[in-house]
Amino acid sequence: MLTLEMMPPLMFGGLVVFLLIGFPVAFSLAAVGLFFGFLSIELGYFTSAYLGNLPFRVFGIMSNELLLSIPFFTLMGAILERCGLAEDLLEGTGQLFGKIPGGLAYAVILVGAVLGAITGTVAASVIAMGMISLPIMMKYGYDMRIATGVIAASGTITQVIPPSLVLIILGDQLGKSVGDMYAGAIGPSILQVLLFVLFIAGVSIFAPHKVPALPPEALHQRGWPLIWRVLKGMVPSVVLIFLVLGTIFMGLATPTEAGAMGAVGAIGLAAINGRLSWKLVREAMDNTMRITCMVIFILVGSTVFSLVFQGVDGGLWIEHLLSHLPGGQTGFLVFVNIFIFFLAFFLDFFEIAFIVIPLLAPVAAKLDINLVWFGVLLCVNMQTSFMHPPFGFALFYLRGIAPKEVRSSDIYWGAIPWVGLQLILVAIVIFWPESVTYWLEPASTVDPNSVVIDVPMPEAPSDDAPLIFK
């Protein structure tokens, strides 16, 4: 006889089996949830009326205005991927830094950060930088593992730098504002870029032959024309970043409104670069539709799973399992980050955010962990899912556009040092919470229970006051 205590681990185990078989995640979540839901009704753990909540939860997903920002930011990234902005940035900054060892790698890191701040999608950054910079790096003798690693890693900066789609979803799952999530991610974003730059600086000092400077004949643009070319690509990017992020931080626009303005701005940049066409818009909209449908289906499947999981006291099972780990907060954080790191070998960040985060958030809240800091920390961790085998999407994107002479083994081995740098950032965020919380507005120190509101009462009329009728 199945007891109530056995249901949560069986649900989790059933989901793992479905995922290992290779069944689509969205339908795996829904199938496991419905199966155990009907089983729980038969066993009397809850009534059929409990599953009647499901349509309301699905309607809540469809009517969530915050999630509407996802297609806007996706459309913005898809248009910018094709409008030539990345080419201008990479070619200009590559020429600017090309005369020093590692110059092309510095340019890729810088442009990866800028593209991350204006596209929000890893695919756009990795594909654009790989198609432009990888052939140049190969031509001038860059070590293949360094070249492929820096391109893939710089593309994954997009996951942490606002307007990251991951931060939008984490904010929704944790019940925190996207503005706070974006503000909290500023510090880790800067630290990630610095770690990457320091790594290339170390390589250029101790192994300069792996990251050679460009020869003089390759530096064909000097002086003001080169600066103008860099500014031509950089200034519109900065304007678009302010349009999207500045309005959110200043409280002038919601993420959805800022995403809509960003999409319009991307169309404007495509028009300025002479790349705007119906074909570009159609391809961008097709890409946006596919990603948005994937997100919504996963979210609907996850709400089916989580509704049944909570109905069989799965939340209490997870809380009991994780809140009694040795080490308190630190032990919980170490365990969760190791768990998510290995889970990312098999699931992408959308799946992790929708399946695991709703289970971890209540435990983190009970342990008095700042949920914005917790969300940013997990976001930093989840960016490794794009970099490590066997399902690192950044590696897949790079393999898809790399020349045939680039071996897959070089791409995979080249990713390892950068995964290590990302894990170093995870450790920094754990042991230096101020890297996230410094950028947040201080919480109110007023105790609501101490607030007293005195409302003056009007004087009662005397008995001999005349009555006035109107």
C-alpha positions in Angstrom: 0.0 0.0 0.0 1.3 3.4 -1.0 1.5 5.8 2.0 1.3 9.6 1.7 5.0 9.8 2.7 6.0 7.7 -0.3 4.3 9.9 -2.9 6.7 12.8 -3.2 9.8 10.7 -3.7 7.9 8.5 -6.2 6.8 11.6 -8.1 10.4 12.9 -8.3 11.7 9.5 -9.3 9.0 9.1 -12.0 10.0 12.5 -13.5 13.6 11.5 -13.6 12.7 8.3 -15.4 10.7 10.2 -18.0 13.6 12.7 -18.5 16.2 10.0 -18.9 14.0 8.3 -21.5 14.1 11.5 -23.5 10.4 12.4 -23.3 9.8 16.2 -23.8 10.1 18.0 -20.4 6.8 19.9 -20.6 4.8 16.7 -21.3 6.8 14.7 -18.8 5.9 17.2 -16.0 2.2 17.2 -17.0 2.0 13.4 -17.4 3.7 12.6 -14.1 1.5 15.2 -12.3 -1.7 13.9 -13.8 -0.9 10.3 -13.2 -0.1 10.8 -9.5 -3.0 13.2 -9.2 -5.5 10.6 -10.3 -3.7 8.0 -8.1 -3.9 10.3 -5.1 -7.6 10.8 -5.6 -8.1 7.0 -5.8 -6.1 6.6 -2.6 -8.0 9.4 -0.9 -5.1 11.8 -0.3 -7.1 14.6 -1.8 -10.4 15.0 -3.6 -11.1 15.6 -7.2 -12.1 19.2 -6.3 -8.4 19.8 -5.5 -7.5 19.3 -9.2 -10.2 21.8 -10.0 -7.7 24.4 -9.1 -5.7 23.5 -12.2 -7.6 25.6 -14.7 -7.3 28.7 -12.5 -3.5 28.2 -12.2 -3.2 27.8 -16.0 -5.3 30.9 -16.5 -3.0 32.7 -14.0 0.0 31.8 -16.2 -1.6 33.0 -19.4 -2.7 36.3 -17.8 0.7 37.0 -16.1 1.8 40.3 -17.6 5.4 39.8 -16.4 5.8 36.7 -18.6 4.8 38.9 -21.6 8.2 40.4 -21.4 9.8 37.1 -22.5 8.6 37.3 -26.1 9.5 41.1 -26.3 13.1 40.5 -25.1 13.3 37.4 -27.3 12.2 39.3 -30.4 14.6 42.1 -29.5 17.5 39.6 -29.4 16.5 37.8 -32.5 16.4 41.0 -34.5 19.7 42.3 -33.2 21.3 38.9 -34.0 20.6 39.6 -37.7 20.9 43.4 -37.9 24.7 43.7 -38.1 25.3 45.4 -34.8 27.5 42.5 -33.5 29.6 42.7 -36.6 30.3 46.4 -36.1 31.1 46.0 -32.5 33.4 43.0 -33.0 35.3 44.3 -35.9 35.8 47.8 -34.4 36.9 46.5 -30.9 39.0 43.8 -32.5 40.9 46.4 -34.4 41.1 48.6 -31.3 42.6 45.9 -29.0 44.2 43.8 -31.7 47.8 45.2 -31.3 48.2 43.6 -27.8 48.4 39.9 -27.0 45.0 38.6 -26.3 43.4 41.6 -27.9 40.9 39.7 -29.9 39.9 37.7 -26.8 39.4 41.0 -24.9 37.2 42.3 -27.7 35.1 39.1 -27.6 34.6 39.4 -23.8 33.7 43.1 -24.1 31.3 42.6 -27.0 29.8 39.6 -25.3 28.9 41.7 -22.3 27.4 44.5 -24.5 25.4 42.0 -26.5 24.3 40.3 -23.4 22.9 43.6 -22.1 21.0 44.3 -25.3 19.8 40.8 -26.4 19.3 38.7 -23.3 19.8 35.5 -25.3 22.9 33.2 -25.4 22.3 31.9 -28.9 22.4 35.4 -30.4 25.7 36.2 -28.7 27.5 32.9 -29.4 26.5 32.6 -33.0 27.3 36.2 -33.9 30.7 36.2 -32.2 31.6 32.7 -33.4 30.8 33.5 -37.0 32.8 36.8 -37.0 35.7 36.3 -34.6 36.5 32.6 -34.7 37.8 32.6 -38.3 40.0 35.7 -37.5 41.4 34.0 -34.4 42.2 30.8 -36.4 43.8 32.9 -39.2 46.2 34.7 -36.8 47.3 31.6 -34.7 45.1 31.7 -31.6 45.1 28.4 -29.6 41.9 26.7 -30.7 40.8 25.8 -27.1 41.3 29.4 -26.0 39.4 30.8 -29.0 36.4 28.5 -28.7 36.3 28.8 -24.9 36.3 32.6 -24.8 33.6 32.8 -27.5 31.3 30.3 -25.7 31.9 31.7 -22.3 31.4 35.3 -23.3 28.1 34.3 -24.8 26.9 32.8 -21.5 27.5 36.2 -19.7 24.1 36.9 -21.2 22.5 34.7 -18.6 23.6 37.0 -15.7 23.6 40.4 -17.3 20.2 42.1 -17.4 17.8 41.8 -19.3 18.4 38.1 -18.9 15.4 35.9 -19.5 16.6 33.7 -16.6 16.3 36.5 -14.1 12.7 37.3 -15.3 11.7 33.7 -14.8 13.5 33.4 -11.4 11.8 36.6 -10.3 8.4 35.2 -11.2 9.1 31.8 -9.4 10.6 33.5 -6.3 7.9 36.1 -6.1 10.4 39.0 -6.4 10.3 42.0 -8.7 12.3 41.7 -11.9 13.8 45.2 -11.1 15.3 43.8 -7.9 16.7 40.8 -9.7 18.2 43.0 -12.4 19.8 45.3 -9.8 21.1 42.4 -7.8 22.8 40.9 -10.9 24.9 44.0 -11.6 27.7 43.1 -9.2 28.1 39.4 -10.4 27.9 40.6 -14.0 30.9 43.0 -13.4 32.8 40.3 -11.5 32.2 37.7 -14.3 33.7 40.1 -16.9 36.6 40.8 -14.7 37.3 37.1 -14.1 37.3 36.4 -17.8 39.6 39.4 -18.5 42.0 38.4 -15.8 42.2 34.9 -17.2 43.1 36.1 -20.7 45.6 38.5 -19.1 47.2 35.6 -17.4 47.4 33.6 -20.6 48.8 36.6 -22.5 51.6 36.9 -19.8 52.5 33.3 -19.3 51.7 31.9 -22.8 51.5 34.8 -25.2 51.9 32.4 -28.2 48.4 31.1 -27.5 46.8 34.6 -27.9 49.1 36.5 -30.3 48.6 40.1 -31.2 47.4 40.9 -34.7 50.2 41.7 -37.2 50.6 45.3 -38.5 49.1 44.5 -41.8 45.9 43.3 -40.1 45.5 46.6 -38.4 44.4 48.4 -41.5 42.2 51.0 -39.7 43.9 53.5 -37.3 43.1 56.9 -35.8 39.8 58.6 -36.0 38.1 56.3 -38.5 38.6 53.3 -36.2 37.3 55.2 -33.1 34.3 56.3 -35.2 33.6 52.7 -36.2 33.7 51.6 -32.5 31.5 54.5 -31.5 29.1 53.8 -34.3 28.5 50.3 -32.9 28.8 51.2 -29.2 26.6 54.4 -28.9 23.4 52.9 -30.3 24.0 49.9 -28.0 24.4 52.1 -24.9 21.2 54.0 -25.9 19.3 50.8 -26.2 20.6 49.5 -22.9 19.4 52.7 -21.2 16.1 52.4 -23.0 15.6 48.9 -21.7 17.3 48.8 -18.3 17.4 52.4 -17.3 13.6 52.8 -17.5 13.2 49.7 -15.3 15.7 50.8 -12.6 14.3 54.4 -12.6 10.8 53.0 -12.1 9.5 54.5 -15.4 8.5 51.3 -17.0 7.7 47.7 -16.1 9.8 44.9 -17.6 7.1 44.2 -20.1 7.0 47.8 -21.2 10.8 48.0 -21.4 10.9 44.9 -23.4 8.4 46.4 -25.9 10.5 49.5 -26.2 13.6 47.3 -26.7 11.9 45.4 -29.5 11.0 48.7 -31.2 14.6 50.0 -30.6 16.0 46.8 -32.2 13.9 47.3 -35.2 15.2 50.9 -35.4 18.8 49.7 -35.2 18.2 47.2 -37.9 16.8 50.0 -40.1 19.8 52.2 -39.4 22.1 49.4 -40.4 20.1 48.9 -43.6 19.3 45.3 -42.6 15.6 45.7 -41.9 13.5 43.5 -44.2 10.4 41.4 -44.1 12.5 38.3 -44.1 14.4 39.4 -41.0 11.3 40.3 -39.2 9.6 37.0 -40.2 12.6 34.9 -39.0 12.8 36.8 -35.8 9.1 36.4 -35.1 9.3 32.7 -35.9 12.2 32.3 -33.4 10.3 34.3 -30.8 7.2 32.1 -31.3 9.1 28.9 -30.8 10.9 30.0 -27.6 7.8 31.5 -26.1 5.7 28.4 -26.8 8.4 26.2 -25.2 8.5 28.4 -22.1 4.7 28.4 -21.7 4.3 24.7 -22.2 7.1 24.0 -19.7 5.4 26.4 -17.2 2.0 24.8 -17.7 3.5 21.3 -17.2 5.4 22.4 -14.1 2.2 23.9 -12.6 0.4 20.6 -13.0 3.4 18.8 -11.4 3.7 21.3 -8.5 0.0 21.4 -7.7 -0.1 17.6 -7.2 3.3 17.6 -5.5 2.0 20.1 -3.0 -1.2 18.2 -2.6 0.7 15.1 -1.4 2.8 17.2 1.0 5.8 17.3 -1.3 6.7 20.8 0.0 7.0 19.4 3.6 9.1 16.5 2.3 11.5 18.9 0.6 11.6 21.2 3.6 12.3 18.4 6.0 15.0 17.0 3.6 16.9 20.3 3.1 16.3 22.3 6.3 18.0 19.7 8.4 21.3 19.6 6.5 24.4 20.2 8.6 25.8 23.7 8.4 22.5 25.6 8.4 22.3 28.3 5.7 25.8 27.5 4.4 25.2 23.8 4.2 21.9 24.3 2.4 23.6 26.7 -0.2 26.5 24.3 -0.8 24.2 21.4 -1.3 21.8 23.3 -3.6 24.5 24.7 -5.7 26.2 21.3 -6.2 22.8 19.7 -6.9 21.9 22.3 -9.5 25.4 22.2 -11.1 25.0 18.4 -11.7 21.4 18.8 -12.7 22.5 21.3 -15.4 24.3 18.4 -17.1 20.9 17.1 -18.2 18.4 20.0 -18.0 18.6 23.5 -19.4 18.0 26.7 -17.3 14.2 26.9 -18.2 13.6 23.4 -16.9 15.6 23.9 -13.8 13.9 27.2 -13.0 10.4 25.7 -13.4 11.0 22.4 -11.8 13.5 22.9 -8.9 13.2 26.6 -7.9 9.6 26.4 -6.6 10.7 23.5 -4.4 13.7 25.3 -3.0 12.2 28.8 -2.5 10.1 28.0 0.6 13.1 26.3 2.3 15.3 29.2 1.6 12.7 31.6 2.9 12.4 29.6 6.1 16.2 29.7 6.6 16.0 33.5 6.4 17.9 33.7 3.1 17.5 36.8 1.0 15.5 35.5 -2.0 16.9 38.0 -4.5 20.4 37.1 -3.5 19.4 33.4 -3.7 17.9 33.8 -7.2 21.0 35.7 -8.5 23.3 33.0 -7.0 21.3 30.2 -8.8 21.3 32.3 -12.0 25.2 32.4 -11.8 25.3 28.7 -11.2 22.8 27.9 -14.0 24.9 29.6 -16.6 27.3 26.7 -16.4 24.5 24.6 -18.0 25.4 26.3 -21.3 29.1 25.4 -21.0 29.6 21.8 -19.7 29.1 18.6 -21.6 27.1 16.7 -22.7 24.3 19.2 -23.3 26.0 22.6 -23.2 23.9 24.7 -25.6 26.6 27.3 -26.1 28.9 24.5 -27.2 26.3 23.2 -29.6 25.8 26.7 -31.1 29.5 27.0 -31.6 29.8 23.6 -33.1 27.1 24.4 -35.5 28.8 27.5 -37.0 32.5 26.6 -36.5 34.6 25.5 -39.6 35.0 21.8 -40.1 38.7 22.0 -39.1 37.7 22.9 -35.6 37.5 19.6 -33.7 34.6 19.0 -31.2 37.2 17.9 -28.6 38.8 21.3 -28.8 35.4 23.0 -28.1 34.7 20.7 -25.1 38.2 20.9 -23.6 38.3 24.6 -24.2 35.1 25.1 -22.1 36.6 23.6 -18.9 38.6 26.6 -17.6 35.7 28.9 -18.2 33.3 26.6 -16.2 35.9 26.8 -13.4 35.8 30.6 -13.6 32.0 30.5 -13.4 32.2 28.3 -10.3 34.6 30.7 -8.7 32.0 33.4 -9.2 29.4 31.1 -7.5 31.8 30.9 -4.5 32.4 34.6 -4.5 28.6 35.3 -4.4 28.1 32.8 -1.6 30.8 34.2 0.7 30.4 37.9 -0.3 26.6 38.5 -0.4 27.2 42.2 -0.7 28.2 41.6 -4.3 24.4 41.3 -4.9 22.7 43.1 -2.0 24.8 46.3 -2.3 22.9 47.2 -5.5 19.5 46.7 -3.9 17.5 49.4 -2.2 17.8 49.1 1.6 14.8 47.5 3.2 12.5 49.6 5.4 13.5 49.6 9.0 10.1 50.6 10.2 8.2 48.0 12.2 4.6 48.0 10.9 3.4 46.9 14.4 4.8 50.1 15.9 2.8 52.4 13.6 0.0 54.1 15.3 -2.6 56.2 13.3 -4.6 58.7 15.3 -7.9 59.6 13.6 -9.5 62.6 15.2 -13.2 62.0 15.9 -15.8 64.7 15.1 -17.6 66.2 18.0 -21.1 64.9 18.6 -23.8 67.5 18.1 -25.5 68.8 21.2 -29.1 68.0 22.0 -30.3 71.6 21.4 -28.5 71.9 18.0 -31.0 72.8 15.3 -31.7 70.2 12.7 -31.2 71.3 9.1 -32.9 69.6 6.3 -32.0 70.1 2.6 
